[in-house]
Amino acid sequence: MYRKRTDDHRRRMTIYLPEDLSRRLRLYAAEKDQDYSLVLAEALDALLERKGVR
């Protein structure tokens, strides 16, 4: 699981998501009271871990 550390640096990125996926991301983040970026970072970290990308 992605864990934000105080020494983590963020890099601004522009991503394009299908409208339905964007809506689901916004709803999930709102329900969990989390920042979109953190939710997306957790999801990408889990995906890349499963794919063996470190």
DSSP file (Angstrom, degrees, kcal/mol; ACC not computed):
  #  RESIDUE AA STRUCTURE BP1 BP2  ACC     N-H-->O    O-->H-N    N-H-->O    O-->H-N    TCO  KAPPA ALPHA  PHI   PSI    X-CA   Y-CA   Z-CA
    1    1 A M              0   0    0      0, 0.0     2,-0.3     0, 0.0    41,-0.1   0.000 360.0 360.0 360.0 139.0    0.0    0.0    0.0
    2    2 A Y        -     0   0    0     40,-0.2     2,-0.5    36,-0.1    40,-0.1  -0.512 360.0-168.2 -68.7 130.5    1.2    3.5   -0.8
    3    3 A R        -     0   0    0     -2,-0.3     2,-0.5    39,-0.0    -1,-0.0  -0.978  17.6-134.7-125.2 120.5    2.1    5.4    2.3
    4    4 A K        -     0   0    0     -2,-0.5     2,-0.3     2,-0.0    34,-0.0  -0.594  25.2-163.8 -73.4 123.6    2.7    9.1    2.0
    5    5 A R    >   -     0   0    0     -2,-0.5     3,-1.5     1,-0.1    -1,-0.0  -0.713  31.0-116.1-104.1 159.4    5.8   10.0    4.0
    6    6 A T  T 3  S+     0   0    0     -2,-0.3    -1,-0.1     1,-0.3    -2,-0.0   0.754 116.6  53.7 -66.8 -22.1    6.8   13.5    5.1
    7    7 A D  T 3  S+     0   0    0      2,-0.1    -1,-0.3     0, 0.0     2,-0.1   0.433  82.3 116.9 -92.7   1.6    9.9   13.3    2.9
    8    8 A D    <   -     0   0    0     -3,-1.5     2,-0.4     1,-0.0    -4,-0.0  -0.441  53.9-150.1 -67.5 139.8    7.9   12.4   -0.2
    9    9 A H        -     0   0    0     -2,-0.1     2,-0.3     2,-0.0    -2,-0.1  -0.912   7.7-142.5-109.6 141.1    8.1   14.9   -3.0
   10   10 A R        -     0   0    0     -2,-0.4     2,-0.4     2,-0.0     0, 0.0  -0.779   6.5-156.2-102.4 147.6    5.2   15.3   -5.4
   11   11 A R        -     0   0    0     -2,-0.3     2,-0.3     2,-0.0    -2,-0.0  -0.987  22.9-120.6-121.3 131.7    5.6   16.0   -9.1
   12   12 A R        +     0   0    0     -2,-0.4     2,-0.3     2,-0.0    -2,-0.0  -0.527  38.9 173.1 -72.0 132.4    2.8   17.7  -11.0
   13   13 A M        -     0   0    0     -2,-0.3     2,-0.5     2,-0.0    -2,-0.0  -0.983  27.7-138.2-138.2 149.2    1.4   15.6  -13.9
   14   14 A T        +     0   0    0     -2,-0.3     2,-0.3     2,-0.0    -2,-0.0  -0.944  27.3 178.4-106.3 126.5   -1.5   15.9  -16.2
   15   15 A I        -     0   0    0     -2,-0.5     2,-0.5     2,-0.0    -2,-0.0  -0.924  20.9-142.6-125.3 154.1   -3.4   12.7  -16.9
   16   16 A Y        -     0   0    0     -2,-0.3    -2,-0.0     6,-0.0     3,-0.0  -0.972  21.9-177.0-118.6 121.5   -6.5   12.1  -19.0
   17   17 A L        -     0   0    0     -2,-0.5    -2,-0.0     1,-0.0     2,-0.0  -0.856  36.0 -97.1-115.7 150.1   -9.1    9.6  -17.7
   18   18 A P     >  -     0   0    0      0, 0.0     4,-2.6     0, 0.0     5,-0.2  -0.371  42.6-113.1 -58.4 146.7  -12.3    8.4  -19.3
   19   19 A E  H  > S+     0   0    0      1,-0.2     4,-2.4     2,-0.2     5,-0.2   0.872 115.1  50.7 -54.7 -42.9  -15.2   10.4  -17.9
   20   20 A D  H  > S+     0   0    0      1,-0.2     4,-2.4     2,-0.2    -1,-0.2   0.911 111.4  47.7 -63.9 -41.7  -16.7    7.4  -16.0
   21   21 A L  H  > S+     0   0    0      2,-0.2     4,-2.5     1,-0.2    -2,-0.2   0.904 111.1  51.5 -65.4 -40.9  -13.4    6.6  -14.3
   22   22 A S  H  X S+     0   0    0     -4,-2.6     4,-2.4     2,-0.2    -2,-0.2   0.908 110.5  48.9 -60.6 -43.0  -12.9   10.2  -13.4
   23   23 A R  H  X S+     0   0    0     -4,-2.4     4,-2.6    -5,-0.2    -2,-0.2   0.923 111.5  48.9 -63.6 -44.9  -16.4   10.3  -11.8
   24   24 A R  H  X S+     0   0    0     -4,-2.4     4,-2.6     1,-0.2    -2,-0.2   0.884 110.8  51.0 -63.8 -38.6  -15.8    7.1   -9.9
   25   25 A L  H  X S+     0   0    0     -4,-2.5     4,-2.7     2,-0.2     5,-0.2   0.936 111.2  47.7 -62.5 -47.3  -12.4    8.5   -8.6
   26   26 A R  H  X S+     0   0    0     -4,-2.4     4,-2.3     1,-0.2    -2,-0.2   0.918 113.8  47.4 -60.5 -44.2  -14.0   11.7   -7.5
   27   27 A L  H  X S+     0   0    0     -4,-2.6     4,-2.7     2,-0.2    -2,-0.2   0.930 113.5  47.1 -64.3 -45.6  -16.9    9.9   -5.7
   28   28 A Y  H  X S+     0   0    0     -4,-2.6     4,-2.2     1,-0.2    -2,-0.2   0.939 112.7  48.9 -61.9 -47.0  -14.5    7.4   -4.0
   29   29 A A  H  X>S+     0   0    0     -4,-2.7     5,-2.7     1,-0.2     4,-0.5   0.899 113.1  48.0 -60.6 -41.2  -12.2   10.2   -2.8
   30   30 A A  H ><5S+     0   0    0     -4,-2.3     3,-0.7    -5,-0.2    -1,-0.2   0.918 110.9  50.6 -65.7 -43.4  -15.1   12.2   -1.5
   31   31 A E  H 3<5S+     0   0    0     -4,-2.7    -2,-0.2     1,-0.2    -1,-0.2   0.871 117.6  39.3 -61.8 -36.9  -16.6    9.2    0.3
   32   32 A K  H 3<5S-     0   0    0     -4,-2.2    -1,-0.2    -5,-0.2    -2,-0.2   0.444 107.9-125.5 -92.3  -1.3  -13.2    8.4    2.0
   33   33 A D  T <<5 +     0   0    0     -3,-0.7     2,-0.3    -4,-0.5    -3,-0.2   0.926  65.0 136.2  53.8  48.9  -12.4   12.1    2.5
   34   34 A Q      < -     0   0    0     -5,-2.7    -1,-0.2    -6,-0.1     2,-0.2  -0.869  61.6-100.4-123.7 157.2   -9.1   11.7    0.7
   35   35 A D     >  -     0   0    0     -2,-0.3     4,-2.1     1,-0.1     3,-0.3  -0.520  29.1-126.0 -71.9 140.0   -7.3   13.7   -1.9
   36   36 A Y  H  > S+     0   0    0      1,-0.2     4,-3.0     2,-0.2     5,-0.3   0.913 110.3  56.4 -51.8 -44.7   -7.6   12.5   -5.5
   37   37 A S  H  > S+     0   0    0      1,-0.2     4,-2.6     2,-0.2    -1,-0.2   0.883 106.8  47.7 -59.9 -40.4   -3.8   12.4   -5.8
   38   38 A L  H  > S+     0   0    0     -3,-0.3     4,-2.5     2,-0.2    -1,-0.2   0.921 112.7  48.6 -67.6 -43.1   -3.4   10.1   -2.8
   39   39 A V  H  X S+     0   0    0     -4,-2.1     4,-2.2     2,-0.2    -2,-0.2   0.934 115.0  45.2 -60.8 -46.5   -6.2    7.7   -4.1
   40   40 A L  H  X S+     0   0    0     -4,-3.0     4,-2.8     1,-0.2     5,-0.2   0.895 111.4  52.5 -65.6 -40.7   -4.6    7.6   -7.5
   41   41 A A  H  X S+     0   0    0     -4,-2.6     4,-2.6    -5,-0.3    -1,-0.2   0.911 109.9  49.2 -61.8 -42.5   -1.1    7.2   -6.1
   42   42 A E  H  X S+     0   0    0     -4,-2.5     4,-2.3     2,-0.2    -2,-0.2   0.925 113.0  47.1 -61.7 -44.4   -2.3    4.2   -4.0
   43   43 A A  H  X S+     0   0    0     -4,-2.2     4,-2.3     2,-0.2    -2,-0.2   0.923 114.8  45.2 -65.0 -45.0   -4.0    2.6   -7.0
   44   44 A L  H  X S+     0   0    0     -4,-2.8     4,-2.8     2,-0.2     5,-0.3   0.892 111.6  52.8 -67.0 -39.4   -1.0    3.1   -9.3
   45   45 A D  H  X S+     0   0    0     -4,-2.6     4,-2.2    -5,-0.2    -1,-0.2   0.926 111.1  46.7 -61.3 -44.8    1.4    1.8   -6.6
   46   46 A A  H  X S+     0   0    0     -4,-2.3     4,-2.2     2,-0.2    -2,-0.2   0.912 113.5  49.0 -63.5 -43.3   -0.6   -1.3   -6.2
   47   47 A L  H  X S+     0   0    0     -4,-2.3     4,-1.8     1,-0.2    -2,-0.2   0.945 113.1  45.5 -61.6 -49.4   -0.8   -1.9   -9.9
   48   48 A L  H  <>S+     0   0    0     -4,-2.8     5,-2.9     1,-0.2     4,-0.4   0.860 110.7  54.3 -65.9 -35.1    2.9   -1.4  -10.5
   49   49 A E  H ><5S+     0   0    0     -4,-2.2     3,-1.2    -5,-0.3    -1,-0.2   0.933 108.7  48.8 -61.7 -45.8    3.7   -3.6   -7.6
   50   50 A R  H 3<5S+     0   0    0     -4,-2.2    -2,-0.2     1,-0.3    -1,-0.2   0.835 110.6  51.7 -62.3 -32.4    1.6   -6.4   -9.1
   51   51 A K  T 3<5S-     0   0    0     -4,-1.8    -1,-0.3    -5,-0.2    -2,-0.2   0.503 118.0-113.9 -83.1  -4.2    3.3   -5.9  -12.4
   52   52 A G  T < 5 +     0   0    0     -3,-1.2     2,-0.6    -4,-0.4    -3,-0.2   0.678  67.8 143.6  81.2  17.6    6.7   -6.2  -10.7
   53   53 A V      <       0   0    0     -5,-2.9    -1,-0.3    -6,-0.2    -2,-0.1  -0.811 360.0 360.0 -93.7 123.9    7.7   -2.6  -11.4
   54   54 A R              0   0    0     -2,-0.6    -1,-0.1    -3,-0.1    -5,-0.1   0.381 360.0 360.0-116.9 360.0    9.7   -1.1   -8.6
